[in-house]
Amino acid sequence: MDYDFSNGEKTFIEEIRTLIADLAKTRTLESGDPVQAESAIRSALDRLAPTGYLRAGFDPDAPGQVALMAAMEAVAGVSPSLLLAMESSTRVFGRAVNTWGDDGVRSQWLVPLTQGRLLGAVALSELAMNVENDPLATEGHAEGSDLVISGHKQYVVNAPVADWIAVVGRIADAPAIFLVEKGTPGLSIDPPMETLGYDGAMIGALRLEGCRIPSDQALLPGIDARAMLDQLRMWENQVLIAASLGMMGASFEAARDYAKGHKSGGRPIIAYQEVGFKLSEMLTLLQTSQLYAYRTAWTTEKKPKEAASLTRCAKVFCSESAERVAGQALQILAGSGFRSGHAAERAYRGAKYNQIAGTSTEIARVNIGDEALGYV
Ligand SMILES: Cc1cc2nc3c(=O)[nH]c(=O)nc-3n(C[C@H](O)[C@H](O)[C@H](O)COP(=O)(O)OP(=O)(O)OC[C@H]3O[C@@H](n4cnc5c(N)ncnc54)[C@H](O)[C@@H]3O)c2cc1C
């Protein structure tokens, strides 16, 4: 195992951190206003395009998986919403197109995506269900040279602002991913919903009613639904791991700086052992999570067969640690952290999503247990 950063990777990660921090000085990246949110995402994609960030994982000359994980962590440290929006597009939509599309598909969707000109969304989960339990109900059938799709998706990151949506469903019994462009007749998208966290991510439900697309806009993975689902979930989980790291880093730094500067009883509060112990635990969880996440990213590249299981374990650990670290940070920051808009307050709300989305913590634990017992 070797996942230390080279000098080139360190430069790349710092470049991304600085670029996003500079962007945050010019506009709010966590606004719940759809116009501002879309403008922030597109502006970030535009700035990131020349850096290689958007090509990571697709282009052998771009930075590798470990550097990408650290760069995503840096983005999330500034804005978890921006990370979720960008990566639902680049790393989930993009990998689906790259993995299950042919050269024509890649040139139509992946090229503009990696140039920052296309914003995608992936619509997987359906109404009141987790697709781990039930078969996908979204269905497409052929009519001449077209496919006609019907279905309903409950929560989709980027749906209200995306140019293209990868809608996961089936044709007869075979899994399929339908690439549906914004404005296609039969596709209706709800306005963004209000959620507990990730204020700047635009999340909406969508409905397809007799939605007609050319049949070459369907990806046919040629694997069973379970394998396709596992793959999509792994890509989502990697993003949520990075989001958890960024949340922990921002929470820890805010609490540490506050504890050094804020006085109570005539002393900086870091002088109180109870505060120092909290910071020790937070740093331990952050550093352990980083090691786990980087190892997971390294494994994805070097030992892909081990990646799925490790990613699930890392996602459980990192997302639960993020809630703990953000909670401890709020305890130290007290009144100042409890105010809306503080990084730790935002992390505390967002960390819960990291445990629900992707493979939920409960399902991940069931899967990890099955693997440990040799059932899979
Ligand atoms: C803000 C937000 C954004 C989202 N964005 C997207 C998106 O962009 N694309 C997308 O496709 N989906 C998205 N989702 C959906 C998300 O992936 C699902 O919410 C998630 O998979 C859980 O499904 P559910 O909400 O239907 O919960 P349920 O499946 O109803 O689960 C409820 C509870 O039961 C537990 N549970 C369910 N089944 C089992 C089981 N077999 N074993 C043990 N425990 C179980 C769950 O872990 C959970 O605790 C988003 C969700 C939210 C909240």
The ligand as a Gaussian input file, in Angstrom:
#p B3LYP/6-31G(d) Opt

LIG

0 1
 C      -31.577000      15.026000       0.214000
 C      -31.574000      13.745000      -0.571000
 C      -30.986000      13.702000      -1.842000
 C      -30.986000      12.511000      -2.577000
 N      -30.430000      12.487000      -3.824000
 C      -30.544000      11.376000      -4.581000
 C      -30.078000      11.339000      -5.946000
 O      -29.495000      12.305000      -6.458000
 N      -30.283000      10.241000      -6.676000
 C      -30.911000       9.159000      -6.149000
 O      -31.104000       8.198000      -6.858000
 N      -31.336000       9.134000      -4.848000
 C      -31.166000      10.212000      -4.080000
 N      -31.621000      10.197000      -2.774000
 C      -32.280000       9.007000      -2.279000
 C      -31.443000       8.255000      -1.293000
 O      -30.475000       7.475000      -1.947000
 C      -32.448000       7.425000      -0.494000
 O      -33.075000       8.343000       0.381000
 C      -31.806000       6.364000       0.297000
 O      -31.372000       5.369000      -0.581000
 C      -32.757000       5.776000       1.341000
 O      -33.999000       5.454000       0.750000
 P      -35.397000       5.891000       1.451000
 O      -35.327000       7.337000       1.777000
 O      -36.495000       5.450000       0.542000
 O      -35.433000       5.108000       2.805000
 P      -35.967000       3.616000       3.068000
 O      -35.418000       2.671000       2.065000
 O      -37.429000       3.643000       3.246000
 O      -35.254000       3.307000       4.443000
 C      -35.772000       3.757000       5.721000
 C      -34.907000       3.167000       6.825000
 O      -34.936000       1.732000       6.806000
 C      -33.620000       1.199000       6.648000
 N      -33.656000       0.039000       5.752000
 C      -34.277000      -0.046000       4.543000
 N      -34.050000      -1.245000       3.987000
 C      -33.272000      -1.940000       4.839000
 C      -32.701000      -3.248000       4.807000
 N      -32.860000      -4.068000       3.767000
 N      -31.941000      -3.618000       5.854000
 C      -31.734000      -2.775000       6.904000
 N      -32.256000      -1.535000       6.984000
 C      -33.016000      -1.126000       5.968000
 C      -32.833000       2.343000       6.001000
 O      -31.438000       2.221000       6.209000
 C      -33.417000       3.558000       6.698000
 O      -32.854000       3.693000       7.966000
 C      -31.564000      11.361000      -2.004000
 C      -32.119000      11.400000      -0.737000
 C      -32.128000      12.577000      -0.018000
 C      -32.734000      12.591000       1.367000

